[in-house]
Amino acid sequence: MAILKLARLGHPVLLEKAAPVADPAAPEIARLLRDMAETLEDAGGVGLAAPQVHVPLRVFIYRVPESRAGGGAHDTPRGLSAVINPELVLHPGDPVENWEGCLSIPGMSALVPRAEALTLRGIDATGAPFSREATGFHARVIQHEADHLDGILYPQRLRDPRLMGFNEEVARFRDEIVRSAGEVE
């Protein structure tokens, strides 16, 4: 296994639409998933898409830590999960804004609108197709990682670019940032 180099904001691999995986059971996909898992563990994140490690394929991994799970039926803690060739069906409803960061945009976070619920279909690490429902943080991390496969980074999703900042400042002034942006609108 290996820790892979992370692509950062500005690298062209993050702007491309990733290609479907032709053979999810191929040994190179299994190796990629192992290396991505080691990279994610080293970086301390909750999700990682293949384009973030310079591999333009439709693959991502994610987990839902107990501390982030909302506790609903479809937002419970989840160990590391691999998703190959994902398809998302966003459920109707108003988007919910919450704070997100990204390993490809280190040190920053923003208030990003996302669908509250979705259905995820794909192929898992064993090559088996699956379908699962997700809500809350679980749905958010899936949407974030799936965006990477379409060349989308979270700043492109912002309703207001003023709702982005360095993590330390956001932690200190989160409520003031949201209030100030709302007053100016």
N, C-alpha and C positions, 0 to 999 in steps of 0.2 A: 504494500500500500504506500501511497505517497500523498503529501500535502501539496495541493495544486495552487498555482498562482491565481489570485483573484483579479479579474478585469475590473477596472474602476471607471466611473463616469467619464466619458470622453473617448473610451475605446470603441472602435467601430463594431466589434463583435456584439456589443450590447444593443446595437441599433438594428440588427438584422433579424428577420423572421427565421427561427430555427427549423431545420429539416426534420421530418418524421423519422423515427427509428424503423428501419426496414426489418431487422431481426432482433426483437427484444431479448431473445435468449442467447444472443451472441456473447462469447467470452469477453470481448472488449467492452460490452455494455455492463456486464457484471463487474469488471475491473474499474470502469468509470464510476459506478455506484459506490464501490468500496472507497475509492479515492475521494469522491465527493463527501462521503460520510466522515472520513478522517479530516478533510479540510473544514467541514462545517463544525466539527467538534473543536478543532484548533481555533477557529475564528469565534466560537461562542455564539453562533447565530441559531435561528430556528428554521431557516430554509435556505436552499441553495439550488439554483438552476444551472444546467450545463453551460449555457452561454457565459455565465459568470466565471467559469473556469476555462474559458476560451474554446469550448466545444459547442458548435452551433447545432445541437440536436434537441429534440423535444423531450427532455428529461428533467425532472426536478426531484428533490428530496425535501422533506419537512418533518417537523415534530410539533406537538402541542404540549409545552411544559405544564405541569400542574398549576404553577403560579399564573399562567396566562389563560387557562381554560375557564370559560364562563359558567360551566356547570349545567348547561342545558343538555337535552338528550343528544344533540349533535355537536356539542362543544365541550368535550371531556378530554382529559389528558390522552395523548397518543404518542407512542414511541416512534422512532424514526421510520418513515414511510417513503417508499420510492414510487414515483409516478412516471410512466413512459407513455408517450403519445396521449396526453390528457385532452379531455373534452369537458368543458364547463357549461352548465346550464344555470344561469343566474335566476333566482326566484324573484318574482315581482315584489315591489315595495320600495319605499324611499331608501336611498343610500344612507349609510351610517358613517359618520366621520370618526376616525380615531388616529392616534399617533403611530407612525411607522418609521422604521429605519431600514437601512439596506447595507449589506456588506460591500456593495460596489459604490456606495456613497458614504464612506466612513465618517463618523463623527457628527452626522446630521440626522434630523428627523423632521417630519411634517405631518400635518393633519390631513389625512387622505380619505375621501369618500369611497366606500365599497358597498357592494350588495351585502345584506345581512345574512342571506342564506343561498345555498347553491347545491347542485348535484354534480359530483365529480365522477367521471368515467375515465378509465385508463387501463393500463397494464401494470401489474406490480413487478417486483424484483424477481419473482419466480417465473414470470411470463404468463401469469394468469390474468384474464380480464376481471375487472371489478367495477362496482358502482357504490358510491357512498354519499350520504347527505352530510352537509357541514353548515354550521351557523357560527356567528360571533367571531372570535379570534381564529378558530379553525378555518372558517370560510375566508377570512382576511388573508391569512398566510398562503392559502391555496391561490387566491386571486393574484397576490403579489408575485409569487413564483411563476404562475402561468403567464403573467404580463411579460416577464423576461423572455419567454419563448416567442413572443410576438414583437420583440424589440422595444418594449415600453418600460420606462423607469417611473417610479412613483411621482416624481415632480410633474410629469405630464398629466397626472390625474388630479392635481390640486385645483380646487375651485378658486383659491386665492393664493398666489405665490408668497404673500406675506406670512403665511402660516407654515413657514419652513425656517429652521434655524439650527444652530449648533446645539448638540445634545445638552451641554452644560447650561446654556441660556434657556433652552426650552424647559429644562427641569426646574429652573429658578423662576421663570416667568410665564409658565404655561397658561394660566388663567388670564393674565394681563394681555398676552399675545392674542388670544381668541377675542377678548373683549375689545381691544383696540382695533382689530381688523373689522369687527362688526360695527363699530361706531363710525368708521370711515366710509363704509359701503353706501 
